[in-house]
Amino acid sequence: MVKAGYTDRSKALQTAIHSLIDDYSWKTNNNAEGAGAIIMMYDNHIYNQDKRSTQVQHKYADIISASTHIHLENDNCLETIMVKGDIKRIRDLAKHLSENRGIKSLKVNFISVM
């Protein structure tokens, strides 16, 4: 518990419960509002990945608050897209981004707004 950064069991349980609720909301709730980040790593030279990602993101401008892009080694790029709004739209954005062939990894960190 201390190694994970928690000084007491209550705080660890509270954090775990919040994480469980957010995960459940992400998987099952279509009417929730929330915020989060979509983090993806991709090869920017495969199938015009940069251009395709930008085109997809323009269709979801209503839920995208900001994005960052950094160049890693070789052809790999890391992009973080901060989102806020309807959970269904956030899910759709993540799905459309993941359909691009250059994506090596895509993860969504979602927090429900209650």
Secondary structure, 3 states (H helix, E strand, C coil): CCCCCCCCHHHHHHHHHHHHHHHHHHHHCCCCEEEEEEEEEEECCCCCHHHHHHHHHHHCCCCEEEEEEEECCCCEEEEEEEEEEEHHHHHHHHHHHHCCCCEEEEEEEEEEEC
